[in-house]
Amino acid sequence: MIILASNSPRRKELMKEFITPSFIVEPSNIDESIYQNEDPIKTSQFTAKAKGDYIHNKHLDDVIISADTIVVINNQIYGKPKDEEDAFNMIKSMCGKTHEVITSYYIILKDKSILRSVVSAVTFKNVGDEIIRRYIKEYPPLDKAGSYGIQDKYFSENILDKYEGSLTNIIGLPIEKIIKDLRDFSVIY
């Protein structure tokens, strides 16, 4: 059985749409803040691995997929916002600029595992406060790294300028790479 070690509705949808409709969701509920590091990729990898190892210890014979997504601008890591004001400040600080979205994922099956990171770039338009506040009101951002979802219609039409790299990575699960790794593990064909 495949277990997704995440409570993210976006990751669940990506799994269902691109990998398999048959999987179990079991979030690890670890404290992500303890894995903060000065190196954004290491931070993301430590968190993804901790999530996966936690669930793997309970399901030794299953395939575990865990992930961690962070947003990085000017070497500052943005995870999920604490509240709406924090979300506003995050989005405002990224307006008119390009930032990186890093998703690290960890796949473990018995004695085999793989830990990778995928980096994409996202550029925001330079928009006013009212557009940001409307976005936050209509699309609650509290469970989203960087306070936004690139797939949200209002966001893509009003705040997003462009992106480079994997769209599914920005959403939270780099599907193209995960499918390749699951094939290499002979989990899917």
N, C-alpha and C positions, 0 to 999 in steps of 0.2 A: 504494500500500500504506500502511496505517496502522502506525506504529511507536510502541509504548508505551516511553518512556524510563524504565523503572522495573523493579525486581526484586521489588516488593511483591506477594506472593501475593494480597492483598486487592484491589489495583488490577487485577490480571490477571482475577480473578473478576468484578469489576464490569464491566470492559470486555467480557468474554465474555457475561455475562448481559444487559447492557443496550444495548451498542453494536454489536458484531460478533464472531462467533466467529473471524473471519479477521483476525488482526493478528500482528505480530512483536514480540517483547519484546527490547529491547536497552538494558540499563541503562547509564547514563553513567559511573558510578563516580567522580564528582567528589568532592572533599573539601568536604562541606557546611559544615564549621566556618568556612571562610574567608568565608562570606557573612553571618556574624552581624552584626547591626545593632541599634541601640537600638529601632528601630521594628519590631515583630513582623511586620507585613504586608510591609514592605520586605524584611525578612530572608527571608521565605517566597517572595516574588516573585523576588528575586535568585537564590535557589537553584533555583526551578522553571525560570527562564529559562536559567540556566547549564547545567542538565541538558539542556534542549531544544536549545539552540544547539550543544552538543557533539555530539549525535547528528545534528542537521540538517546540520552540516558534512560528515558522512559519507554522507548520504542526501538530496541536494538536491531530488529530485523527489518525495519521499514526505511524507505527513502525519505530523508528529511531535507526540505528546502527552506532556508531562512535568508533574510535580506535586511539590509539597512540602507536607507537613502538619506543623504544630507545635501544641503546646498552650501556652496562656499563662494564667498566674495571677499576680496582683499584679505585672504587668509583667515577670515572669520567663518566659523561653522554655524550654519543655521539649521537647527533641527525643527521640531514641532513648536509652535508658539505657545506661550503660557496662557495668553488671553487675547482678546481682539485688539487691544492696544499694541501688544507685542507683534501681532500679525501685521497691523498697519505699519509699524516702524520697520519691520523686515521688508515688506513690499516697497515702501517708500525709498529705503536705502538702495534698492536694486533698480529703481527707475532710471532709464537712460543708460544702463550699464549692462555688461555681459557677466554672467556668473557661471559656475560649474555645478552640475548635478552629478553626484557620485552615488552609485548604487553598488554596494558590495553584496555578493551572494555566496552562500555556502551550501554545498550539497554533500550529504554524507549518507553512505550506505555501507553498513557493517564496518569493514576495515579500509574502505576507499572513501576519499573525500577530496573536494576541490573548493578553493576559496579564490574568488576573482573580484575585480572591481572594474566597472565600466563608467567612463566619464563622458558626459554630454555638455554642450554649452547652450545657454539660454540668454537671450537679450530681451529686455523689457523696453517698451516705449517710455518716453518721459511724459507721464500723465499727472493730472491734478488729484488732490486729496479726495474729492467727491467720487471719482471713479474707483479709487482704492476702497473707500468706505462702502460704496454700493456693492462691490465685489465681495467684500468680507461679510456683508449682511446677507446677500443672496446665496453665497457658497461658503458656508462655515469652514474656516481653515484650520481648526484646532488639531486635526489629526494629520496634517500635511506638512512635510518638511519644507521649509522656506515659506510656509503660509499660502501656498497656491497649488492648484491642480491644472496642469497644462491642458487637460482634456475638458475643463470647464468652459462652456461656450462663451460666457461673458468675458472670461479671462482671455481666451484666445482671440476674441474680436477686439478687445479694448486695451489690453495691457501687453500682451505678447507682441514682440516685434518679429523675432525669428528664433529658430533653434538649429543646432547642428548636432548630429549624432543620432543615437537611438531614441525614438519617441517613447517606446515602452520602458526604457531605462529611466527617463524623466518621470514617467508615471509611477515607477517604483519596482519594476522587475524586468531586467534586460532579457526578454524572451528569446531573441535570436541566439544568444550565447548559452542560455540555460537549455534550450532544446538540443543544441550540439553536445553539451556535456551529458545530458540524460541519454542521448544516443550512444555516446562513448561508454557510459556505464551500463548499456544494454537495458535501460529502464523503459525507453520508448523506441520505436523503430520508424 
